Amino acid sequence: MKHIYCIILMTSLCAFSFLPDDGQEINYTQVFFSWPQIPNEEMYTFIISDNQEFSLSDTTVITSNSILYDESLDWGSTYFWKVCGQDLDESCLTSKSFAINSLPAHHADQITINHLDDGQYTDGVNILDFESLGYSLAIDKYGEPIWFAEKENFHMDNITVTQFLDNGNLIGFANGRGYEFTLDSDIVFETPIDYSIHHQISKTNHGTYFFIDAEIEYHDCPMECDESFSFLPIPWQGDRYVEIDSDGALLWEWNTFDQISLNEYNPHYAETYNGVIEFDWTHSNSVIYDEASSSVYVSIRNLSRVTSIDYLTGDINWNLGESDYMESPSFDNEINFSQQHSVQLTPDGNLIFFDNARFQDPEHSRCVEVGFDSGEPYLVWEHVLPENMFTGSRGECDRLPTGNSLISAGRTGNVIEVNSNNEVVWHLGVQNSGANVSIYRTERVRNLFPSAFSFEISQISGNYDGYELNNDGNLEFTIYNHGWAVSGYEYELYNESGETILEGAIDEDSDIIDVYLDISSHTTDNSALYTLSVNPTGNELSASQIGFHFSDFIAGDINSDLDVNIQDVIELQALILAYADYGIISDLNEDQNTDILDIISLVNIILIDNN
């Protein structure tokens, strides 16, 4: 239940906290701010400064109790911020502070944008890893860092990000362990210790985790091995593709030793086997689950093979790649790729992956898109990299929403974006101490906050230390959606005993969403604390809550200040002139309209109260 999570793990949110937390230290310069609503305020003034006196501050006027602030904030700086209502002297919330940490000492010393076509660059920021420097980060289109992972949180080891989630968390691996973690590098999930994860871990839409687990068995050395290894079995390293749930329970697995013949191997690795490490048989580097086809796609680098597996039966649908390493090839057309990385699917259902082209003649790495026609594969599109971007390992291709493609050129330290005409529209180059920085993967996302939102309850009074809501039989609230990966919202109203009063879903992802709930049939207790919790659909970790007490409905209290006077007449007149949506609290004569007759009714209420 959402409210259990709130009570145990998110007490600060239940207490209507500010984001970021007061005094929080963060590793990002793009910041989402939210704060408790100030009753009866239609506009907020957001003020941020690098000093407590708020001199030389930046001021923004907005209508919601939240803002995604992506102006230039500096690394290694402390900032102060506060929010006021329309009256800057009387209606300000307590000021808060936060600190942006300095960039790590191991940060790359040369990040260069070699080319930028602003008009064709696909909007967003780049999540990538500087693998040879041991950490992941985000940079904008100008090469400016806006986030980095705190690798010290992962047993002081390198952390490689492989996926950015719609809930704003990240998936990655370090030293054989898989993780889901927040922007603050707080770990929310860790794979059990009995797995040895390498190259990739990802999270499915069902909340399960897919990854590649190293597997070792002892078998005879292939005939191409040095004869000194022909007397005893040697360790072969294969792979297991594994799916587990959030509790670590095994849901699905597929073992290369069980499914691929030992006669299918690359003789190069037998010829070069030296007995120091395992015989590197498969060396898989990506695994993805496709719900639409109920298939699992894997990239098996050392066999130069892409395999499609039936998720339900475990049978091989097909093998695509070097037929010399197959006993029974699936296709006549091999597409002629070698040592590929990072197999993905395009929105059209085609394969897209990075062809390293190692051992090819010539060795020109490329990005390829492969489709299928009448059961046979064919080359839909390719972008061949220049000779100086050949990389024997690493590499990735992503298809972007604009139709452009984002290509990471592995060990060369280059990432480029190309349009459908193969024209380069963005080119990033990274070096450190004069050497190319190896970049494992890159992902383009709109910003760091895909599920950011806030909400306010209409007709609430008091302050965030103790809100009250006139119980007129309706609960109205407004959601302010700043996210780009939200399909809708879920809500729940519950009491201090954890009992659910009302819950439901909102199938809307607009920037501003007005919600009207009828609670007239539910019995409430004015002495009890109630909490309204709202979260993006399927994302309870991003829930936000407002707590309040109900109070008896006061007819005519239009501005919810627990008094009926001339201020309510002014407020009602403003509602009528603004053609505001109908609300039961303003329909004083109960004729299903809000008009001059309701002002007359309100004046009569005031006169009666004063007699």
C-alpha positions, 0 to 999 in steps of 0.5 A, spaced: 500 500 500 502 507 498 500 509 505 505 504 508 510 506 504 509 513 506 509 512 513 515 507 514 520 510 508 518 517 506 516 521 513 518 527 510 514 527 504 508 525 509 510 532 513 509 536 507 517 537 506 520 541 501 524 538 495 530 538 495 530 537 502 533 543 507 541 542 507 541 537 502 547 535 498 546 533 491 550 531 484 546 535 479 545 542 477 538 541 474 533 541 480 526 540 481 523 544 486 517 543 490 514 546 496 507 545 500 502 549 498 500 556 501 492 556 501 488 562 497 494 563 493 494 563 485 501 565 484 507 563 487 514 567 487 520 562 486 526 566 489 533 563 489 540 566 490 547 564 492 547 568 499 542 568 505 540 575 504 537 574 497 541 579 494 542 578 486 537 573 486 533 570 480 526 570 481 520 566 477 513 567 478 509 561 477 502 558 478 504 551 481 507 549 487 513 546 483 518 548 478 523 544 474 529 549 474 534 548 469 538 555 469 545 555 470 547 553 477 554 552 479 558 545 481 561 546 488 556 552 490 551 553 496 544 556 494 538 559 498 531 559 496 524 561 498 517 561 495 512 567 497 505 568 495 503 574 492 504 578 498 512 578 498 512 581 505 507 576 509 506 570 505 513 567 504 515 560 506 521 559 510 527 559 506 531 553 505 538 551 502 542 546 498 549 544 496 551 542 489 557 538 490 564 539 486 565 535 480 569 529 482 577 529 481 576 523 476 572 527 472 574 528 464 579 534 463 577 535 456 570 534 453 569 537 447 563 539 442 566 538 435 560 539 432 552 542 433 547 543 429 542 546 434 536 545 429 537 538 428 539 536 435 534 531 438 532 535 444 535 532 451 541 531 455 545 525 455 546 519 460 553 516 459 558 512 462 566 514 462 568 507 463 575 508 463 574 513 468 569 509 472 563 513 473 557 515 469 554 522 468 549 526 464 551 532 460 547 537 456 548 538 448 554 543 450 558 538 453 556 541 460 556 536 466 549 536 469 549 530 474 554 524 476 553 518 480 557 517 486 561 511 485 563 511 492 556 508 494 557 502 490 563 499 494 568 504 491 567 501 484 566 503 477 558 504 476 556 503 469 549 506 467 545 501 462 538 504 463 534 511 465 527 509 468 521 513 467 521 513 474 527 517 474 531 512 477 537 509 474 539 501 472 547 499 472 552 494 474 558 495 478 563 489 480 558 483 478 552 486 482 546 490 479 543 496 482 537 500 481 539 507 484 536 514 485 539 521 482 542 521 489 546 515 488 541 512 493 540 504 492 533 502 492 535 495 489 541 490 489 541 483 485 543 477 490 550 476 491 550 469 487 550 472 480 556 475 477 553 480 472 556 483 466 555 488 460 548 489 462 542 489 466 535 492 465 528 493 468 522 491 464 515 494 464 513 489 469 518 491 474 522 485 473 530 485 472 533 482 466 541 481 466 547 477 463 550 472 468 557 469 467 557 462 467 563 457 467 563 449 466 569 445 464 569 442 457 575 439 452 579 445 449 577 445 442 581 442 436 585 449 435 587 450 442 595 449 443 596 441 444 598 443 451 591 444 453 588 437 450 589 433 456 585 436 461 578 440 461 579 447 461 574 452 464 569 455 458 565 461 460 558 462 457 552 466 459 546 465 463 540 470 461 536 471 467 530 475 470 528 476 477 523 480 481 524 485 486 525 480 491 530 477 488 526 471 486 528 467 479 523 468 474 526 466 468 533 463 465 536 461 459 543 458 459 548 458 453 551 451 455 544 448 455 542 451 449 548 452 444 552 446 442 559 446 444 561 445 437 559 452 435 565 457 437 569 462 434 576 458 433 580 465 434 579 464 441 581 457 441 587 459 438 589 464 442 587 461 449 593 461 454 590 457 460 591 464 464 583 466 464 577 462 462 576 460 454 571 466 452 566 462 449 560 467 448 561 473 451 554 476 451 553 484 451 546 485 451 539 482 453 532 485 452 525 483 453 520 485 448 513 484 450 510 485 444 513 479 441 514 475 447 521 474 445 528 475 448 534 478 444 541 477 446 547 479 443 553 474 443 559 477 441 564 472 440 560 468 436 558 474 432 551 472 433 544 475 435 539 470 437 531 471 438 529 466 444 521 465 445 520 467 452 514 462 453 518 456 451 525 457 451 526 455 444 531 459 439 526 463 434 532 464 430 540 466 430 543 471 425 550 472 424 556 468 422 554 462 419 561 459 420 560 458 427 553 455 427 551 448 426 544 450 423 544 457 420 537 460 420 538 465 414 541 465 408 543 472 409 548 473 414 548 481 414 556 480 415 557 483 422 562 482 427 563 482 434 557 487 435 554 490 441 548 493 444 542 489 440 535 493 441 529 494 437 526 500 433 519 503 434 518 499 427 520 492 430 527 492 427 533 490 430 538 496 431 545 495 433 553 497 433 557 492 428 564 493 431 567 490 425 572 487 428 576 482 424 573 484 418 576 487 412 576 493 412 575 494 419 570 499 419 565 500 425 558 502 423 551 502 426 546 497 422 538 497 422 536 490 420 529 488 418 525 482 416 522 480 409 518 474 408 522 471 413 529 473 411 533 479 414 535 485 410 539 491 411 534 497 412 540 502 414 547 503 416 552 509 418 559 507 417 564 510 422 570 514 419 576 510 420 579 513 426 572 511 430 573 504 429 573 500 436 574 493 437 569 493 443 564 497 446 559 501 442 552 502 442 546 505 437 540 508 439 534 510 435 531 517 437 524 520 437 526 524 431 528 519 427 536 521 428 540 516 431 545 516 437 552 512 436 557 511 441 564 509 438 566 505 444 574 506 446 575 512 441 571 517 446 566 519 440 559 520 441 555 522 435 548 524 433 546 523 425 540 524 421 536 519 417 541 522 411 547 520 415 549 527 416 552 528 423 548 533 427 552 533 434 559 530 435 562 529 442 569 528 444 572 526 450 579 525 453 583 525 459 590 526 460 590 526 452 588 519 452 581 517 449 575 516 454 572 509 453 564 510 453 560 504 454 553 506 452 549 513 451 542 514 452 538 521 450 533 523 455 529 529 455 531 531 462 533 528 469 526 528 472 521 524 467 516 523 473 516 530 476 509 533 479 506 536 484 499 537 486 494 542 490 488 541 494 482 546 493 479 550 498 484 548 503 486 553 509 491 553 514 499 552 513 503 545 512 504 544 519 496 543 520 491 544 513 484 544 514 479 542 509 471 544 509 468 538 508 462 540 503 462 533 500 467 534 495 475 533 494 478 537 489 485 538 487 490 540 481 496 536 479 501 540 475 505 535 471 512 537 469 514 530 467 515 527 460 514 519 461 507 520 465 501 516 462 497 518 468 496 518 475 493 514 481 490 517 488 488 514 494 485 518 500 486 514 507 486 516 514 491 516 520 489 508 521 491 506 514 484 505 512 483 507 505 477 512 504 477 513 496 482 511 491 482 511 483 486 512 477 486 518 472 488 517 465 491 523 463 498 526 462 496 534 461 500 539 464 495 541 468 490 536 471 483 538 475 480 532 479 473 532 482 472 527 487 465 526 490 466 524 498 459 525 500 458 518 501 464 517 506 463 518 513 469 523 516 472 524 523 474 532 524 479 530 529 482 525 525 488 526 520 487 524 513 492 524 507 491 524 500 497 521 496 498 522 488 503 518 484 504 517 477 501 511 474 505 505 476 510 509 480 509 509 487 516 511 489 514 518 486 508 519 490 507 525 494 502 527 499 498 532 503 495 531 510 489 535 513 484 535 518 476 536 515 472 541 518 465 542 518 462 546 512 461 553 513 456 556 507 459 562 504 466 561 506 468 562 499 476 563 500 476 557 506 479 562 511 473 559 516 470 566 516 464 569 512 465 576 510 466 581 505 472 578 502 468 572 500 464 577 496 470 579 493 472 572 491 465 570 489 465 576 484 472 574 481 470 567 480 463 569 476 467 574 472 473 569 470 467 564 468 470 559 473 468 552 473 462 550 477 463 549 484 458 547 489 461 551 495 460 557 490 453 555 488 449 558 495 442 558 492 443 551 489 441 552 482 447 549 479 449 555 477 454 561 480 452 568 478 449 574 481 444 570 485 449 567 489 452 574 491 445 576 493 445 569 497 452 570 500 450 577 502 444 575 506 448 570 510 453 575 512 447 580 514 444 574 518 450 572 521 451 579 524 445 580 527 
